[in-house]
Amino acid sequence: MVLLGTIVNVVFIMIGSMIGLFLSKISDSMKDTIIKGIGITVIVLGIQMGTKSENFLIVISSIIIGGIIGEKIDLDGKLTQLGRWLESRFQAKGQSVAEGFVTSTLIFVVGAMAVIGALDSGIRGDHQVLYTKAMLDGFTAIILTTSLGIGVFFSWIPVFIYQGTITLLATQIEYWIPKALFDSFLIELTATGGIMIFAIGLSLTGILKIKVANFLPSLIVLALIIPLIHYFPL
């Protein structure tokens, strides 16, 4: 089932939110342990994916060029500003349910794992990234619900729409491009996405703070480089 990864992600958010409603405030120590534990597993997943490349120069080029573009337009900063603006709008109206909904939605939707995981599900039928994201979102939902309330539960709706749409569109890619080109793109997409997943893991563990969203343009750069090399080999 092509949407299985997204469905599992949605179910974990629901379950996490329901658990959060019945729990007292989770200690900071417990939060830290959970997040770092997930961060370590995300690092391992990123390493597994990142080593799949057959032409690492393509991956390096995509990451560097994409990172430059992302930094130039400050993609991470703009997404952060969007989140703060939305939160301030709802907070000003005193809508606690809406605040929980918006805050959790931004956390679950805005990020490299949502995009990479949805693409992986649609293109390769591999849901591993979204399964990992589901675990992370589930624990995050527990923590958020203890402080923001039931609004967190309803964030499953935009998560399903966002990731589901990307996944369904990705299933059509193989019909648009030749098989050899598609296979090459798939391999390097996995490796490039793996590096970003690895960076997310580092950020979660606190080892190194990285603006991962600034590297999202790397996926677009990769989609441009692969056809150039395929049709105009050096």
N, C-alpha and C positions, 0 to 999 in steps of 0.2 A: 504494500500500500504506500503510495508516494507521499501521502500526508501523515504517515505514522509518526515521524519524528516530531512534527508540530503538534499532533494530538497528544503525544506523551508529555511534551512541554506544557501544554495547556492543563492537562490533568494534574501535573505536579504543582503548578501554580494554585489550582483550586484546592488541592489537598493541603498544601503549605498554608494557605490562607485560613482554612478551616481549623487547622491545628493551632495557628497563631491566635485565633479568637478564644481558645480555651486555655491558653498558657498565660502565666503571669510574665512579667517583664524578664526577658532573657538577660543574663549577666553579660557584661562586656567581654569577660574572659571566655565565656562559651561562644559568643559570636566570633571572636578572634580565632578560636580553635577550629570552628566549622569552616570559616572562610579560607583559612590557610590550608586546611586539609583539602578542600576542593581545589585551591590554587595549585597545590602540588600535583594533583591528578591531571589538571588542565595542562600543566607544563609537560608532563609525560605524553599526553595526547598530541600536543604541538610538536614535540620531537619526532614522534612516530610519523606524523603527516609531513613534516618539513624535510624528512630524509627521502621522500618518494621521488624527488626531482630527477629528471634525466638530463637536464641542461641547467645547472645551477646559475649560470650567467644570466639566463632569462629571469630567474627568480630575483636575483640580486638587483638587476636593472629595474624590474617592476617595483620592488620595494623602495629603492632609492628615488626613482622618478616619482612614484606615487606619493612617497613621504614628502618630497619637496612640494608637490602640488597641494597636498593636504595641509602642510605647514604654511604655505603661502596664503591659502584661503582660510586658514585657521578653522578647519572643519570641526575639530574637537571643541574649540572655544565656542563656535556658533551653536553646536548642539547643546553645550552646557548653558549658554545664554538662553536658548529656547526653553530648556527645562526650567530654569529659574524664572523666566517670564511667565510661563504657564502656572507654575506653583504660586507665584506672587498674585496672579490674577484670582486664582481660586481661594487663596488664603485671605485675600482682601474681602471676599464675599462671605467668609466664614463657613464655607462648605467643606467640612471635614471629610465627608465621603468622597467628594470630588478631588480633594487634595490627595487622599490615599490612592485613588484611581490614577490620577495624572502622574504622581511621583513614581509609583510602581511600574506603570506603563513605560515611562521613559527609561527606567532601569532595565526592564526586560526587552525592550524593542531596540533602543539605541545602542549599538555595539557591533563589533565585528563578528561575534559568534552567531548572532541572528542571521546575518547575511550569508556568511560562509556555510553555516549549518543548513540553511534553506536551499542554497545552491547545491550542496552535496546531496541532499535528499532528492532534489529534482533531477539532477544530472546523473548521479551514480546510484541512486537508490540506497545510499549509505547514510544512516541516521545517527552515527556515533557522536558527531559534534552536537546535534540537538539533544541527544540523550544526556550528554554531559551538561549542556546548558540547562536542561530540565532539572537536574539535581541542584545546580547552582541557584536557579530561579525558585525552586521549591523551598530551599532553606532560607533564601532571601525573603520570600513571601511570609514565612513564619515570623521572621524578625520584624519586617515592616508592619505586619498586621497587629503585632503587639502594641505598636505605638500609633499607627495611622487608622486602624480599624477596618471595617468591612469593605471599604472602597477598593482595597488591594485585590480582593477576590475578582472584581469585575474587569481587571486588567487582562484577563485571559481573552477577552473579545478582540481588542486590537492586536494582540500577539498572534492570534489565530489568523486574522485577516492579513496582517503584514507578512508573516512568514509563509502562510499558505499561498499567498499571491506570488511571492518570489519563487516558491517551489514549483507551482504549476507552470509559471512562465519558463522556468529552467528546463522543464521536461520537453519543451519544444526546440531547444537549442540544437539537438542532434539532427533535426529535420532541416535546419537552415545551413549547416556547414558540412563539408565532406568528412567521412569517418576518420581518416588519418589526421586531419586538422583537429577534429573534435577530441580524439584520443590524446593528442599532444597537449591540447588546452586543458584537458581534464587532469592530467598528471601534474602539470605545472601549477594549476589552480589549487590542487591539494597541497602542494609544497608551500606555495605563497600564503595560503590560508593558515597552514600549520605554523608558520613563523609568527603570524599575528596572534594565533591562539596561544603560542608560547609566551608572547609578550603579555597577554592577558593574565596568564598564570603568574608571571613575575610580579605584575601589579597587585594581584590578589594576595600574594604572600607577603608583599611589602618589601621584597628584595630590591625592586627597581620600579619607579613610577614612570609609566610610558603612556603617551597620548595615542592609544591604539587607533582611535577613530581617524587620526590624520593619515593613517596608512591605507584606509579603505580605497582611495583612488588607485592603489596598486592593482586592484582587480581589473579596473578599466584599462590601465596601461598594459597589463598582461594580455588582455583580449585584443589589443592592437599589435603587440609585438609578435605574438604567435603566428598570425596570418602573414605578417611581413617575412618572417623566417621561413615559413612553409612555402610561400610562392616565390620568394627571392632568396634562396639559400646562398650562404657565403662560400 
